[in-house]
Amino acid sequence: MDRPGEAVSFQQGDILHVLNGSDEEWWQAALVGPSAEDGVQGLIPSKQRLEKKARTSTKNVKFGEPDDRRSSSMSTKLRTSFKKKLGFGKRNSSPQTNATASSVEQSEEPQDEEMLSFYEPVTLQKRGYARPVIVLGPLKEDINDKLVNDFPEKFAGCVPHTTRKARQGEVDGRDYHFVTSVEQMERDIQAHLFIEAGRYKDNLYGTSIQAVREVAEQNKHCILGVSGYAIKRLH
């Protein structure tokens, strides 16, 4: 693809901020993201240009050397069709009209609509809170403890909920949020107020969304000891 000298280089997965998309062939854009070229501006091919390139039919017409014998054996129907395809008029005296067509090939491959989605629109979302962190794998407990202990100003764990009774030395709101009503916690779970919840020895345990918010309001990343299945509930 021919590109102007001021075109910006990018690859799949890069984020581009389109500054001017009025031209049908080339858009002015800037690279956005945590990369060495962040902020670099230049021209990129427009969506229309890329789609046009993908949909263009490839036509290959090959001519052989003039041969009166082969030309005489060509049927009138084939010669007429050949002239129509190439746009020759009846009175055209160009030498090409006398050429022998060794092959006339036309290839039109339909393009799948999904393949023509060259650019995917994205939206920049600015969050005013520290995002939670989920560590997965066999060493997640050690990593979670190290983050909280080594960087207490940045990371903290949230207080889980449970329906069991408090043990000696446990403090409500510090060790657990002790819930007195099993039915109420079950309703909250059904209302998707918990990121993850389960039952252990006839008692309910869970991590609530509100508990995560309380950590985020302190401008700290909440360390969550939940499974990978709970990630989608954080969106």
DRENSEVO-101460 format. One record per residue: x, y, z of N, C-alpha, C in turn; residue number from 1. Coordinates in pm, 1 decimal, padded with zeros to 6 digits. Each point is the difference from the previous one (the first is absolute). Layout:
<sites>
n_xx; n_yy; n_zz; ca_xx; ca_yy; ca_zz; c_xx; c_yy; c_zz; seq
X; Y; Z; X; Y; Z; X; Y; Z; NUM
...
</sites>
This chain:
<sites>
n_xx; n_yy; n_zz; ca_xx; ca_yy; ca_zz; c_xx; c_yy; c_zz; seq
00084.6; -00119.3; 00000.0; -00084.6; 00119.3; 00000.0; 00088.1; 00124.2; 00000.0; 1
-00025.9; 00092.0; -00093.1; 00075.8; 00123.5; -00006.2; -00039.1; 00089.5; 00116.7; 2
00100.3; 00056.9; 00066.1; -00027.0; 00087.3; 00112.7; 00074.7; 00130.9; -00018.7; 3
-00058.6; 00112.5; 00042.7; 00072.3; 00126.0; -00004.4; 00120.6; -00004.6; 00092.4; 4
00093.1; 00092.8; -00022.2; 00121.4; -00000.2; 00079.8; -00024.4; 00022.9; 00147.2; 5
-00109.6; 00072.1; 00035.4; -00025.1; 00030.2; 00139.9; -00092.6; -00101.2; 00066.5; 6
-00015.5; -00117.1; -00059.9; -00086.3; -00102.8; 00058.3; 00061.4; -00053.1; 00129.0; 7
-00085.3; -00032.5; 00096.8; 00046.4; -00053.2; 00127.3; -00003.4; -00152.5; -00006.6; 8
00100.4; -00063.0; 00056.2; 00008.4; -00145.7; -00001.0; -00071.3; -00055.9; 00122.7; 9
-00083.6; -00102.0; -00021.6; -00070.5; -00062.7; 00111.3; -00022.5; -00146.3; -00032.5; 10
-00040.0; -00075.3; 00100.2; -00023.1; -00142.6; -00017.8; -00127.0; -00041.0; 00073.4; 11
-00040.0; -00124.3; -00020.7; -00122.8; -00049.2; 00062.0; 00009.7; 00009.6; 00151.6; 12
-00105.5; 00052.5; 00060.7; -00003.1; 00016.4; 00144.7; 00031.7; 00140.6; 00046.0; 13
00060.4; 00082.8; -00087.3; 00028.6; 00138.7; 00036.3; -00129.6; 00080.0; 00009.3; 14
00001.3; 00101.9; 00084.7; -00115.1; 00088.6; 00015.1; 00030.6; 00130.6; -00072.0; 15
-00089.7; 00039.3; -00089.0; 00017.2; 00120.7; -00079.9; -00111.6; 00098.5; 00031.4; 16
00038.3; 00123.7; 00024.5; -00097.8; 00106.8; 00020.2; -00013.3; 00076.6; -00131.5; 17
-00116.1; -00013.5; -00064.5; -00022.7; 00066.1; -00128.3; -00025.6; 00148.0; 00024.9; 18
00089.6; 00083.9; -00050.0; -00010.8; 00144.7; 00018.4; -00082.9; 00064.7; -00110.0; 19
00010.1; -00054.6; -00120.6; -00074.9; 00054.4; -00112.7; -00034.2; -00114.5; -00094.6; 20
-00129.1; -00029.8; -00012.1; -00043.3; -00108.9; -00086.0; -00085.7; 00046.5; -00115.8; 21
00021.1; 00124.1; -00044.7; -00083.1; 00055.9; -00106.5; 00040.2; -00049.5; -00138.2; 22
00126.9; -00037.8; -00017.4; 00045.8; -00045.0; -00130.9; -00041.8; -00144.6; -00023.2; 23
-00037.8; -00032.1; -00124.0; -00046.8; -00134.6; -00031.3; 00113.7; -00100.1; -00013.1; 24
00121.7; 00047.8; -00020.6; 00112.8; -00089.8; -00022.3; 00091.7; -00012.0; 00121.5; 25
00029.0; 00113.3; 00065.1; 00096.8; -00001.2; 00109.7; -00054.9; 00077.9; 00119.0; 26
00021.0; -00054.7; 00118.9; -00039.4; 00065.9; 00124.0; 00124.2; 00045.7; 00074.9; 27
-00014.3; 00110.1; 00071.8; 00107.2; 00045.5; 00087.7; -00024.6; -00058.2; 00138.5; 28
00101.1; -00066.8; 00056.0; -00018.6; -00069.6; 00127.3; 00127.3; 00008.3; 00083.0; 29
-00014.3; -00031.3; 00127.8; 00113.0; -00001.6; 00092.8; -00002.2; -00131.1; 00077.2; 30
00118.1; -00055.2; 00023.7; 00011.0; -00121.2; 00080.6; -00026.9; 00033.4; 00146.0; 31
-00077.7; -00084.5; 00065.1; -00034.9; 00020.8; 00140.0; 00034.1; -00126.3; 00077.3; 32
00061.1; 00016.7; 00116.9; 00029.0; -00116.9; 00082.5; 00139.2; 00005.2; 00058.1; 33
00028.6; -00092.6; 00091.0; 00130.8; -00003.1; 00066.5; 00107.8; -00061.3; -00087.7; 34
00038.8; 00070.8; -00104.6; 00105.0; -00049.7; -00088.8; 00098.7; 00111.4; -00027.5; 35
00111.7; -00039.1; -00063.2; 00104.8; 00098.2; -00028.7; -00047.3; 00103.5; -00100.1; 36
-00097.7; -00036.1; -00083.5; -00048.1; 00090.9; -00103.4; -00129.7; 00068.7; 00039.9; 37
-00031.5; -00001.3; 00128.0; -00124.0; 00061.3; 00045.9; -00002.5; 00147.7; -00037.7; 38
-00106.2; 00042.9; -00065.6; -00013.9; 00139.4; -00040.0; 00046.4; 00029.3; -00140.5; 39
00063.9; -00095.8; -00067.0; 00046.3; 00021.5; -00136.9; -00120.5; 00015.8; -00092.2; 40
00001.8; 00104.4; -00082.9; -00110.9; 00028.0; -00090.4; 00040.8; -00024.2; -00144.5; 41
-00097.5; -00032.7; -00081.6; 00024.8; -00022.3; -00141.4; -00127.3; -00042.9; -00069.4; 42
00013.6; -00047.8; -00121.9; -00114.9; -00042.8; -00078.9; -00013.6; -00151.4; 00002.7; 43
-00123.7; -00046.1; 00005.1; -00030.4; -00142.6; -00008.9; -00104.2; -00018.9; -00109.9; 44
-00002.5; -00116.3; -00064.9; -00102.9; -00022.7; -00102.7; -00138.7; -00000.7; 00062.4; 45
-00093.6; 00063.9; -00066.3; -00136.1; 00006.8; 00052.2; -00067.3; -00136.3; -00007.3; 46
-00106.8; -00014.1; 00074.7; -00076.9; -00124.3; -00001.8; -00055.5; -00025.7; -00139.8; 47
-00045.2; 00107.6; -00066.1; -00053.6; -00015.2; -00135.1; 00107.2; -00048.3; -00096.9; 48
00121.7; 00052.5; 00015.8; 00108.8; -00038.9; -00090.3; 00034.3; -00147.9; 00017.0; 49
00006.8; -00045.8; 00124.5; 00033.5; -00139.5; 00025.9; -00109.0; -00093.7; -00051.4; 50
-00125.5; 00039.1; 00020.9; -00110.0; -00083.1; -00048.6; -00001.0; -00005.7; -00152.2; 51
00030.6; 00113.6; -00062.9; 00003.5; 00003.8; -00146.2; 00110.1; -00091.0; -00053.3; 52
00115.4; 00001.9; 00066.1; 00110.7; -00085.5; -00041.3; -00037.0; -00147.1; 00012.3; 53
-00069.5; -00033.1; 00109.5; -00034.3; -00140.1; 00023.9; -00104.2; -00050.9; -00097.8; 54
-00088.4; 00089.9; -00044.1; -00109.1; -00042.3; -00088.0; 00035.8; 00007.0; -00148.8; 55
00115.0; 00057.7; -00029.8; 00038.1; 00013.9; -00140.6; 00020.8; -00137.0; -00063.4; 56
-00062.7; -00021.0; -00113.6; 00015.3; -00127.1; -00071.0; 00133.2; -00001.3; -00073.6; 57
00061.4; -00115.4; -00001.4; 00126.4; -00017.3; -00070.7; -00027.7; -00061.0; -00136.6; 58
00036.6; 00072.6; -00102.4; -00021.9; -00048.4; -00136.1; 00134.3; -00016.0; -00069.9; 59
00025.8; -00118.3; -00051.5; 00123.5; -00028.1; -00072.6; -00034.2; -00040.2; -00143.0; 60
00049.8; 00075.2; -00094.5; -00021.8; -00030.5; -00141.1; 00135.3; -00023.6; -00064.5; 61
00019.4; -00118.5; -00057.6; 00127.6; -00035.7; -00061.1; -00018.0; -00013.8; -00150.5; 62
00094.4; 00057.4; -00073.4; -00004.4; -00006.2; -00145.6; 00114.9; -00085.4; -00050.9; 63
-00028.9; -00078.1; -00102.7; 00105.3; -00074.9; -00066.4; 00045.9; 00074.9; -00123.5; 64
00095.3; -00055.9; -00070.8; 00046.4; 00063.1; -00122.5; -00107.2; -00015.1; -00107.5; 65
-00011.7; 00096.3; -00093.5; -00098.7; -00012.0; -00108.2; 00022.4; -00127.7; -00078.9; 66
-00104.8; -00070.9; -00023.9; 00008.3; -00126.5; -00072.6; -00125.7; -00012.2; -00084.2; 67
00016.2; 00016.3; -00133.2; -00115.9; -00001.9; -00088.0; -00073.0; -00132.9; 00004.7; 68
00078.0; -00108.1; 00017.4; -00064.5; -00130.3; 00000.6; -00089.1; -00016.2; 00122.0; 69
00050.8; 00039.6; 00120.3; -00080.9; -00012.0; 00121.1; -00113.5; 00100.2; -00002.6; 70
00029.6; 00118.5; -00059.1; -00103.8; 00102.3; -00005.9; -00115.0; -00045.2; -00087.7; 71
00032.1; -00069.1; -00108.7; -00105.5; -00045.0; -00090.2; -00083.2; -00110.1; 00062.1; 72
00059.6; -00074.5; 00092.8; -00074.0; -00109.1; 00062.5; -00084.6; 00047.0; 00117.4; 73
00022.3; 00125.5; 00043.2; -00078.5; 00052.0; 00111.5; -00142.2; 00024.0; -00045.8; 74
-00093.1; -00041.7; 00075.2; -00140.0; 00015.0; -00038.8; -00040.7; 00146.2; 00004.7; 75
-00099.0; 00033.0; -00079.8; -00050.2; 00137.4; -00003.6; -00053.8; 00042.1; 00135.4; 76
-00062.8; -00092.3; 00069.6; -00058.2; 00030.3; 00130.7; 00107.2; 00037.2; 00101.0; 77
00111.9; -00074.3; -00000.6; 00107.2; 00027.0; 00094.9; 00064.8; 00133.9; -00029.0; 78
00020.8; 00031.0; -00131.3; 00062.8; 00126.8; -00034.2; -00089.7; 00117.1; 00037.8; 79
-00129.0; -00016.2; -00019.7; -00092.4; 00107.0; 00036.9; 00001.6; 00023.0; 00150.5; 80
-00001.8; -00110.7; 00076.6; 00004.3; 00010.6; 00145.8; 00129.9; 00062.9; 00045.5; 81
00109.4; -00037.6; -00067.3; 00131.9; 00051.4; 00035.3; 00006.7; 00150.8; -00021.0; 82
-00056.9; 00048.0; -00112.1; 00002.2; 00142.8; -00028.9; -00084.5; 00077.9; 00099.3; 83
-00113.7; -00057.7; 00039.6; -00086.2; 00069.7; 00094.6; 00066.9; 00014.4; 00135.6; 84
00070.6; -00104.6; 00041.7; 00065.4; 00004.4; 00130.8; 00108.2; 00106.5; 00004.5; 85
00069.9; 00018.3; -00112.2; 00108.2; 00097.3; -00002.0; -00045.0; 00136.6; -00048.0; 86
-00126.6; 00014.2; -00035.3; -00053.4; 00129.2; -00039.9; 00042.1; 00044.6; -00138.2; 87
00033.5; -00092.9; -00091.9; 00040.2; 00037.9; -00134.7; -00123.9; 00026.4; -00085.3; 88
00003.6; 00106.6; -00079.4; -00109.7; 00028.4; -00091.9; 00018.7; -00074.5; -00130.7; 89
-00102.9; -00004.8; -00079.3; 00008.1; -00073.2; -00126.0; 00097.4; 00065.2; -00096.8; 90
00014.0; 00133.6; 00009.0; 00084.8; 00070.3; -00095.2; 00140.3; 00023.5; 00054.4; 91
00030.3; -00052.3; 00113.3; 00131.8; 00020.0; 00059.8; 00103.3; -00075.0; -00082.1; 92
00100.2; 00072.4; -00049.4; 00102.5; -00061.4; -00084.7; 00126.4; -00030.3; 00077.2; 93
-00008.6; 00002.0; 00133.7; 00117.7; -00026.5; 00081.9; 00050.2; -00140.6; -00024.9; 94
00133.9; -00020.7; -00003.8; 00054.4; -00134.8; -00021.3; -00047.4; -00098.9; 00105.5; 95
-00041.6; 00052.0; 00118.5; -00041.4; -00090.7; 00105.7; -00126.1; -00076.5; -00037.7; 96
-00079.8; 00056.4; -00090.1; -00123.1; -00069.1; -00037.9; 00029.3; -00127.0; -00077.8; 97
00119.9; -00009.1; -00053.1; 00036.5; -00118.2; -00077.0; 00081.1; -00099.5; 00082.3; 98
00025.6; 00034.0; 00122.1; 00079.4; -00089.6; 00083.3; -00080.8; -00122.9; 00035.3; 99
00072.2; -00108.7; 00021.2; -00064.5; -00124.3; 00038.9; -00004.1; -00009.5; 00151.4; 100
-00116.0; -00024.6; 00054.6; -00013.4; -00011.3; 00144.8; 00033.9; -00141.0; 00042.2; 101
00114.3; -00013.4; 00068.9; 00035.2; -00132.5; 00049.2; -00076.5; -00033.0; 00126.6; 102
-00035.5; 00102.6; 00076.3; -00083.7; -00022.0; 00118.6; -00058.3; 00132.1; 00044.3; 103
-00121.6; -00003.4; 00043.9; -00066.0; 00116.1; 00058.6; -00052.2; -00043.9; 00135.1; 104
00061.2; 00050.6; 00106.4; -00035.0; -00043.7; 00134.6; -00057.1; 00116.8; 00077.9; 105
-00104.9; -00026.7; 00075.2; -00059.6; 00101.1; 00086.4; -00024.4; -00063.6; 00135.4; 106
00060.2; 00058.0; 00101.6; -00012.9; -00055.4; 00134.5; -00067.9; 00101.0; 00089.2; 107
-00114.1; -00037.6; 00051.3; -00071.2; 00085.2; 00094.6; -00028.6; -00081.8; 00124.4; 108
00073.9; 00027.7; 00107.3; -00018.4; -00073.2; 00124.3; -00082.3; 00084.5; 00095.2; 109
-00116.8; -00048.2; 00040.7; -00081.9; 00077.7; 00092.9; 00070.8; 00017.1; 00133.0; 110
-00005.6; 00120.0; 00053.3; 00065.5; 00029.2; 00126.3; -00099.8; -00013.0; 00113.5; 111
00038.2; -00072.4; 00103.6; -00084.8; -00014.1; 00117.3; -00008.5; 00133.5; 00072.2; 112
-00119.4; 00034.0; 00050.2; -00018.4; 00129.3; 00065.4; 00090.8; 00014.5; 00121.1; 113
00022.7; -00112.4; 00070.2; 00085.7; 00006.9; 00117.8; 00142.9; 00033.0; -00038.8; 114
00043.5; -00049.4; -00117.5; 00135.4; 00027.2; -00044.8; 00017.0; 00146.5; -00038.8; 115
-00111.2; 00068.5; -00029.1; 00007.7; 00138.6; -00041.5; -00005.2; 00096.6; 00117.7; 116
-00003.4; -00050.6; 00121.1; 00000.1; 00085.7; 00118.4; 00144.4; 00035.3; 00034.1; 117
00055.2; 00093.8; -00076.2; 00141.1; 00032.9; 00016.3; 00025.6; 00078.8; 00127.7; 118
-00093.0; 00086.0; 00038.4; 00014.5; 00079.5; 00120.8; -00114.5; -00032.4; 00095.4; 119
00033.2; -00018.1; 00124.7; -00101.8; -00025.5; 00101.7; -00009.0; 00121.7; 00091.7; 120
-00117.6; 00063.1; 00009.9; -00011.8; 00119.3; 00084.7; 00015.5; -00034.7; 00147.8; 121
00074.9; 00080.9; 00070.8; 00018.6; -00016.3; 00144.2; -00025.8; 00134.3; 00067.2; 122
-00030.1; -00004.9; 00128.4; -00029.6; 00120.7; 00076.7; 00095.0; 00009.6; 00118.3; 123
00060.2; 00115.8; 00017.4; 00088.5; 00022.9; 00113.5; -00083.6; 00024.0; 00124.8; 124
00020.4; -00083.3; 00099.9; -00073.2; 00013.0; 00124.8; 00096.7; 00038.7; 00111.9; 125
-00026.6; 00113.4; 00060.2; 00082.1; 00046.2; 00111.0; -00067.7; -00038.2; 00131.3; 126
00070.7; -00074.9; 00081.4; -00054.8; -00046.1; 00126.9; 00055.0; 00085.8; 00113.1; 127
-00088.9; 00038.8; 00088.7; 00040.7; 00083.9; 00111.8; 00030.0; -00078.9; 00125.3; 128
00034.1; -00127.7; -00015.2; 00029.8; -00081.7; 00117.1; 00106.9; -00102.2; -00035.9; 129
00062.5; -00054.5; 00102.9; 00102.5; -00102.5; -00021.2; -00067.9; -00132.4; -00033.4; 130
00043.3; -00062.9; -00104.9; -00064.0; -00123.1; -00045.2; 00044.5; -00118.6; 00085.2; 131
-00089.1; -00096.9; 00022.8; 00036.2; -00118.8; 00078.9; 00098.7; -00088.6; -00074.6; 132
00066.4; -00086.5; 00075.2; 00102.1; -00089.0; -00055.3; -00035.4; -00143.6; 00036.5; 133
00005.8; -00088.4; -00100.2; -00022.2; -00142.7; 00021.9; 00123.3; -00074.8; -00047.3; 134
00061.9; -00073.7; 00088.3; 00116.9; -00081.1; -00033.0; -00044.5; -00145.8; -00004.8; 135
00028.7; -00066.9; -00110.6; -00037.7; -00139.7; -00017.3; 00124.5; -00087.5; -00004.1; 136
-00015.4; -00124.5; 00039.7; 00112.6; -00092.3; -00004.5; 00034.0; -00055.9; 00136.7; 137
00091.8; -00096.2; 00004.5; 00033.0; -00067.8; 00126.2; 00068.1; 00089.6; 00103.5; 138
00060.0; 00110.2; -00042.9; 00071.3; 00088.6; 00093.1; -00079.7; 00125.6; 00033.5; 139
-00129.1; 00000.5; -00029.8; -00077.2; 00122.6; 00017.7; -00006.0; 00045.2; 00145.5; 140
-00007.2; -00094.0; 00095.8; -00006.7; 00038.7; 00141.3; 00127.7; 00071.6; 00042.3; 141
00114.5; -00052.7; -00040.4; 00127.9; 00062.6; 00035.3; 00014.0; 00137.2; -00065.3; 142
-00042.5; 00009.6; -00126.4; 00010.8; 00128.1; -00071.3; -00093.3; 00103.4; 00061.5; 143
-00121.8; -00041.6; 00032.8; -00094.8; 00093.0; 00062.3; 00053.6; 00053.9; 00132.0; 144
00053.2; -00089.2; 00083.3; 00054.5; 00042.8; 00129.3; 00118.3; 00094.6; -00018.6; 145
00084.1; -00028.5; -00098.4; 00118.0; 00084.2; -00022.1; -00039.6; 00139.4; -00047.5; 146
-00100.3; 00007.7; -00086.8; -00045.6; 00130.6; -00047.9; -00055.1; 00084.7; 00114.4; 147
-00080.9; -00061.7; 00084.3; -00061.3; 00074.4; 00110.8; 00104.7; 00039.5; 00103.6; 148
00094.0; -00090.1; 00029.7; 00100.4; 00027.8; 00103.3; 00107.8; 00097.0; -00047.5; 149
00042.9; -00012.6; -00126.0; 00108.3; 00084.4; -00050.5; -00049.0; 00135.6; -00049.9; 150
-00125.8; 00006.3; -00044.1; -00053.7; 00126.2; -00052.7; -00136.5; 00029.8; 00062.5; 151
-00004.2; 00021.0; 00130.7; -00129.1; 00021.6; 00067.4; -00069.9; 00128.8; -00042.8; 152
00075.8; 00093.9; -00056.1; -00060.9; 00125.3; -00044.2; -00069.2; -00014.9; -00135.9; 153
00024.6; -00111.9; -00069.1; -00057.6; -00020.5; -00133.0; -00097.1; -00117.6; -00006.8; 154
00019.6; -00100.3; 00084.6; -00081.3; -00121.2; -00007.5; -00060.3; -00032.0; 00136.1; 155
-00120.5; -00057.3; -00004.2; -00067.1; -00041.8; 00123.4; -00101.8; -00107.7; -00033.4; 156
-00027.0; -00084.8; 00096.6; -00102.9; -00101.7; -00018.1; -00134.3; 00052.8; 00048.0; 157
-00107.7; -00056.5; -00053.4; -00133.4; 00042.4; 00042.5; -00052.8; -00096.3; 00106.2; 158
-00097.6; 00045.4; 00074.5; -00057.3; -00079.9; 00108.6; -00114.6; -00083.5; -00055.9; 159
00008.3; -00132.4; 00008.2; -00106.5; -00085.3; -00053.9; -00121.4; -00005.9; 00093.3; 160
-00108.5; -00055.4; -00052.6; -00123.5; -00019.2; 00076.6; -00016.3; -00147.7; 00034.7; 161
-00065.2; -00026.2; 00111.2; -00031.0; -00137.2; 00037.9; -00121.8; -00002.8; 00091.8; 162
-00069.3; -00113.1; -00003.5; -00117.0; -00016.4; 00086.9; 00034.6; -00077.1; 00127.6; 163
00124.8; -00043.4; 00014.0; 00035.4; -00071.4; 00122.8; 00017.3; 00099.7; 00114.0; 164
-00002.2; -00051.6; 00119.6; 00015.5; 00084.6; 00117.7; 00146.6; 00036.8; 00019.4; 165
00021.2; 00115.0; 00059.5; 00136.8; 00046.7; 00023.9; 00067.8; -00085.2; 00106.3; 166
00125.7; -00029.4; -00024.4; 00079.0; -00074.1; 00097.8; 00067.2; 00096.9; 00096.4; 167
00056.3; -00057.0; 00104.2; 00064.0; 00083.3; 00101.1; 00117.4; 00076.9; -00061.6; 168
00001.3; 00129.4; 00021.7; 00107.0; 00085.1; -00051.1; -00030.1; 00061.7; -00135.0; 169
-00101.1; -00049.5; -00070.5; -00034.9; 00056.3; -00130.6; -00084.7; 00126.0; 00018.2; 170
00022.7; 00096.5; -00086.8; -00069.9; 00127.9; 00007.2; -00080.9; 00019.2; -00127.7; 171
-00127.2; 00034.5; 00018.5; -00087.3; 00024.1; -00115.3; 00048.9; 00122.3; -00077.9; 172
00014.3; -00015.3; -00129.8; 00048.3; 00108.8; -00084.2; 00149.9; -00000.8; -00019.6; 173
00071.8; -00076.8; 00082.4; 00145.1; -00011.7; -00017.1; 00037.1; -00137.1; -00054.9; 174
-00048.9; -00104.0; 00065.4; 00027.9; -00135.8; -00045.7; -00105.3; -00047.2; -00100.4; 175
-00125.0; 00025.5; 00031.6; -00112.7; -00034.3; -00087.2; -00111.1; 00101.3; 00022.1; 176
-00087.6; 00007.6; -00099.7; -00130.1; 00062.5; 00021.3; -00093.8; -00114.5; 00038.2; 177
-00035.7; -00006.4; 00126.4; -00082.9; -00110.5; 00048.2; -00146.9; 00031.3; -00027.2; 178
-00061.0; -00083.4; -00082.5; -00138.6; 00019.6; -00041.5; -00089.1; -00087.5; 00087.3; 179
-00099.1; 00060.4; 00061.0; -00087.1; -00075.1; 00091.2; -00113.1; -00071.2; -00072.2; 180
-00033.2; 00043.9; -00120.0; -00111.8; -00058.9; -00073.2; 00051.3; -00075.2; -00122.7; 181
-00017.3; -00132.4; 00003.3; 00039.6; -00081.7; -00115.1; -00086.0; 00034.7; -00120.8; 182
-00129.7; 00020.7; 00024.5; -00091.6; 00032.2; -00109.8; 00038.5; 00130.4; -00068.3; 183
00042.9; 00099.2; 00078.7; 00038.7; 00128.2; -00057.9; 00124.1; -00013.7; -00087.4; 184
00097.7; -00077.0; 00046.6; 00120.8; -00018.1; -00080.1; -00031.2; -00078.4; -00126.7; 185
-00090.0; -00096.6; 00008.2; -00039.6; -00074.2; -00119.8; -00067.6; 00091.3; -00101.3; 186
-00082.7; 00092.5; 00049.2; -00065.1; 00095.7; -00090.8; 00102.9; 00091.9; -00065.1; 187
00099.0; 00041.8; 00078.1; 00104.6; 00086.9; -00055.2; 00082.8; -00073.2; -00105.5; 188
00022.4; -00128.2; 00021.8; 00073.5; -00079.0; -00099.4; -00080.8; -00011.0; -00128.4; 189
-00130.1; -00025.1; 00013.8; -00086.8; -00009.1; -00117.5; -00009.8; 00133.7; -00072.8; 190
00016.7; 00109.5; 00074.0; -00005.5; 00134.0; -00060.1; 00134.6; 00042.8; -00057.5; 191
00097.3; -00092.2; -00003.7; 00133.2; 00024.4; -00057.6; 00075.2; 00110.4; 00074.5; 192
-00018.3; 00005.6; 00131.1; 00073.8; 00096.2; 00080.9; 00132.6; -00057.1; 00048.8; 193
00025.9; -00125.6; -00035.0; 00124.8; -00064.9; 00038.6; 00078.2; -00039.5; -00125.0; 194
00130.1; 00022.0; 00005.1; 00086.8; -00042.1; -00110.0; 00010.7; -00151.4; -00002.6; 195
00011.2; -00058.1; 00118.0; 00007.8; -00145.0; 00011.8; -00052.4; -00040.3; 00136.4; 196
-00070.0; -00111.4; 00006.3; -00056.0; -00048.2; 00126.1; -00012.6; -00151.4; -00005.0; 197
00002.5; -00061.6; 00117.3; -00013.2; -00144.6; 00007.6; -00037.9; -00042.9; 00140.9; 198
-00025.3; -00128.5; 00014.0; -00040.0; -00054.8; 00129.5; 00107.1; -00096.4; 00049.4; 199
00033.4; 00012.9; 00128.7; 00098.4; -00088.1; 00062.2; -00047.7; -00034.2; 00140.1; 200
-00020.1; -00129.5; 00024.4; -00047.6; -00048.8; 00129.8; -00126.6; 00073.6; 00043.8; 201
-00095.7; 00003.8; -00090.2; -00131.9; 00059.2; 00025.3; 00004.1; 00150.8; 00024.1; 202
00110.7; 00064.0; -00031.6; 00010.4; 00145.3; 00013.5; 00034.5; 00061.7; -00135.5; 203
-00054.2; 00116.8; -00025.1; 00027.8; 00071.6; -00124.0; 00120.5; 00091.7; 00017.2; 204
00083.1; 00004.4; -00103.4; 00114.3; 00090.9; -00005.1; -00004.0; 00070.8; -00134.9; 205
00042.8; 00124.8; -00002.0; -00000.1; 00070.5; -00127.3; 00074.4; 00132.0; 00005.6; 206
00035.9; 00048.2; -00119.4; 00065.8; 00130.0; -00016.2; -00098.1; 00093.3; -00068.5; 207
-00039.6; 00104.0; 00068.9; -00101.3; 00090.6; -00054.3; 00063.9; 00110.9; -00082.9; 208
-00079.6; 00053.4; -00090.0; 00045.2; 00112.8; -00081.7; 00025.4; 00121.7; 00087.9; 209
-00082.9; 00018.6; 00101.6; 00015.9; 00113.6; 00089.6; 00132.8; -00006.6; 00074.7; 210
00042.3; -00119.8; 00038.9; 00127.6; -00014.8; 00070.6; 00116.7; 00040.4; -00089.5; 211
-00010.6; -00030.8; -00129.6; 00104.8; 00039.6; -00094.5; 00000.0; 00151.6; -00017.0; 212
-00118.7; 00059.6; -00004.7; -00009.8; 00145.8; -00013.8; 00063.8; 00071.1; 00119.6; 213
-00017.4; -00055.1; 00117.4; 00055.5; 00063.7; 00119.7; 00152.1; 00008.6; -00007.1; 214
00063.0; -00101.6; -00058.2; 00145.6; 00003.6; -00017.1; 00037.6; 00099.9; -00109.0; 215
-00076.1; 00000.8; -00109.5; 00029.1; 00091.6; -00110.7; -00014.6; 00145.1; 00042.4; 216
-00093.6; 00027.4; 00090.5; -00019.4; 00137.2; 00047.7; 00119.4; 00050.0; 00080.3; 217
00083.9; -00092.2; 00046.5; 00123.5; 00037.8; 00068.7; 00115.5; 00019.0; -00098.5; 218
-00033.6; -00004.0; -00129.9; 00098.8; 00012.3; -00108.0; 00102.6; -00113.0; 00005.7; 219
-00048.7; -00119.4; 00032.2; 00085.0; -00118.6; 00004.1; -00057.6; -00106.9; -00092.4; 220
00088.8; -00082.8; -00052.1; -00042.6; -00112.7; -00082.4; -00044.3; -00113.4; 00091.4; 221
-00121.9; -00045.2; -00020.2; -00053.2; -00107.1; 00083.2; 00051.7; -00134.9; -00049.2; 222
00066.8; -00073.7; 00088.2; 00048.7; -00133.9; -00033.2; -00113.8; -00098.7; 00022.2; 223
-00041.8; -00066.5; -00106.0; -00112.4; -00092.5; 00007.8; 00048.3; -00144.1; -00009.1; 224
-00037.6; -00079.6; 00097.5; 00033.4; -00141.9; -00002.4; -00114.5; -00081.7; -00055.5; 225
-00041.2; 00031.3; -00121.6; -00113.8; -00067.5; -00062.1; 00048.1; -00081.0; -00119.5; 226
-00089.7; -00080.9; -00054.2; 00034.0; -00082.6; -00115.7; -00010.2; 00081.3; -00128.2; 227
00050.4; -00058.1; -00108.7; -00005.3; 00067.8; -00128.7; -00141.1; 00021.6; -00050.6; 228
-00095.2; -00082.5; 00044.3; -00138.5; 00013.8; -00044.6; -00064.0; 00128.9; 00051.2; 229
00057.6; 00057.7; 00105.4; -00058.3; 00120.8; 00057.8; 00043.4; 00126.8; -00071.7; 230
00094.4; -00011.2; -00093.1; 00053.7; 00119.3; -00065.9; -00108.6; 00074.5; -00076.0; 231
-00088.4; -00073.6; -00069.2; -00102.4; 00066.0; -00081.1; -00096.6; 00081.6; 00084.4; 232
-00012.3; -00030.0; 00128.7; -00089.7; 00077.0; 00086.1; 00058.1; 00136.2; 00035.9; 233
00127.3; 00020.3; -00028.5; 00063.7; 00127.3; 00032.7; -00023.0; 00105.0; -00107.3; 234
-00051.4; -00038.4; -00117.6; -00020.2; 00095.9; -00108.7; -00124.7; 00083.0; 00026.1; 235
</sites>
